[in-house]
Amino acid sequence: MGMMDSKIAKDADITTPPVDGDESAVAAAASQLAVGLKPGDTDARVTRHVFMPGLGLHGTRIDWSSSDASVVSNYGIVHRRSYGDVSVALTATIRRGDAAATKSFLLTVAAQEPEDDPIF
């Protein structure tokens, strides 16, 4: 286990089993990968920015793409529309060496809630 793996495992209070080769490392990283949501948000109702890690377990690198970057950018910045909820697919490409895998996440970004009219 590399230095980064040990730090991640220690920080997360989990044990990461050793892997044999790049393909195993990528598969293990993909199986543990998740999009970070703010408290109160769910995959079905996102209202704030999301965390999309750039580094994964076992020294993997993660690149992200969004099906609608005007709603959720490739870096996790959320832009809520004033009308209608919007479904967005985030796709992570996990790489180490010559090995690569993709994993997708479907999020629904909630429309902005109408503000109450001020009382005069």
C-alpha positions as CSV (number, residue, x, y, z in Angstrom):
1,M,0.0,0.0,0.0
2,G,1.4,3.4,-1.0
3,M,1.7,6.5,1.2
4,M,-1.5,8.0,-0.3
5,D,-3.4,4.8,0.3
6,S,-2.3,4.6,3.9
7,K,-3.4,8.2,4.5
8,I,-6.8,7.7,2.9
9,A,-7.4,4.5,4.8
10,K,-6.3,6.2,8.1
11,D,-8.3,9.3,7.5
12,A,-11.4,7.4,6.6
13,D,-10.9,4.8,9.3
14,I,-11.1,2.0,6.8
15,T,-8.8,-0.7,5.7
16,T,-8.0,-1.0,2.0
17,P,-6.9,-4.4,0.9
18,P,-3.7,-4.6,-1.2
19,V,-4.2,-4.8,-5.0
20,D,-2.2,-6.6,-7.6
21,G,-1.7,-4.4,-10.7
22,D,-3.3,-1.4,-12.3
23,E,-6.6,-3.1,-13.4
24,S,-7.2,-4.3,-9.8
25,A,-6.4,-0.9,-8.4
26,V,-8.8,0.8,-10.9
27,A,-11.6,-1.7,-10.1
28,A,-11.2,-1.3,-6.4
29,A,-11.2,2.5,-6.6
30,A,-14.3,2.5,-8.9
31,S,-16.2,0.2,-6.4
32,Q,-15.5,2.7,-3.6
33,L,-16.1,5.9,-5.5
34,A,-19.0,8.2,-4.6
35,V,-20.1,11.8,-5.3
36,G,-19.9,13.8,-2.1
37,L,-23.2,15.5,-1.2
38,K,-23.9,18.2,1.3
39,P,-26.0,17.4,4.4
40,G,-29.7,17.3,3.5
41,D,-29.0,16.6,-0.2
42,T,-29.7,13.2,-1.9
43,D,-29.1,11.9,-5.4
44,A,-32.7,12.7,-6.1
45,R,-32.6,16.3,-4.8
46,V,-29.3,18.2,-5.1
47,T,-29.4,21.9,-4.0
48,R,-25.7,22.7,-3.4
49,H,-22.3,22.0,-4.9
50,V,-21.1,18.4,-4.9
51,F,-17.6,17.0,-4.3
52,M,-16.1,15.0,-7.1
53,P,-12.7,13.7,-6.0
54,G,-9.8,13.9,-8.4
55,L,-7.7,11.2,-6.6
56,G,-8.9,7.7,-5.7
57,L,-7.7,4.7,-3.8
58,H,-4.4,3.0,-4.8
59,G,-3.0,6.0,-6.6
60,T,-5.8,6.3,-9.2
61,R,-6.6,9.5,-10.9
62,I,-10.3,10.5,-11.5
63,D,-11.5,12.8,-14.3
64,W,-15.1,13.8,-14.4
65,S,-17.6,14.9,-17.1
66,S,-21.1,16.1,-16.8
67,S,-24.0,15.5,-19.2
68,D,-25.1,19.1,-18.6
69,A,-22.2,21.3,-17.4
70,S,-24.6,24.3,-17.3
71,V,-26.3,22.6,-14.3
72,V,-23.4,20.7,-12.7
73,S,-20.0,21.6,-13.9
74,N,-17.2,19.1,-14.4
75,Y,-15.9,20.4,-11.1
76,G,-19.1,20.0,-9.0
77,I,-20.4,23.6,-9.2
78,V,-24.2,23.4,-9.1
79,H,-26.3,26.0,-11.0
80,R,-30.0,25.6,-10.1
81,R,-32.5,26.7,-12.6
82,S,-35.5,28.9,-11.7
83,Y,-37.9,26.4,-13.2
84,G,-38.0,22.6,-13.2
85,D,-35.7,20.0,-11.7
86,V,-32.9,18.7,-14.0
87,S,-31.4,15.3,-14.2
88,V,-27.6,15.2,-14.8
89,A,-25.3,12.3,-15.3
90,L,-21.8,12.6,-13.9
91,T,-19.3,10.2,-15.3
92,A,-16.0,9.5,-13.6
93,T,-13.1,8.0,-15.5
94,I,-10.8,6.2,-13.1
95,R,-7.2,5.6,-14.4
96,R,-3.9,4.2,-13.2
97,G,-1.2,3.2,-15.7
98,D,-2.8,1.8,-18.8
99,A,-6.0,0.7,-16.9
100,A,-9.2,2.7,-17.0
101,A,-12.8,2.3,-16.0
102,T,-15.9,4.5,-15.9
103,K,-18.6,4.9,-13.3
104,S,-21.7,7.1,-13.7
105,F,-23.9,8.8,-11.2
106,L,-27.4,10.2,-11.9
107,L,-28.3,13.3,-9.9
108,T,-31.4,15.5,-9.9
109,V,-30.7,19.1,-9.3
110,A,-33.7,20.8,-7.7
111,A,-35.1,24.0,-9.2
112,Q,-34.7,27.1,-7.1
113,E,-37.5,27.6,-4.7
114,P,-39.5,30.8,-5.3
115,E,-38.7,33.4,-2.8
116,D,-41.5,34.8,-0.7
117,D,-42.7,38.2,-1.9
118,P,-41.7,40.9,0.5
119,I,-44.5,42.4,2.6
120,F,-44.6,46.1,2.5
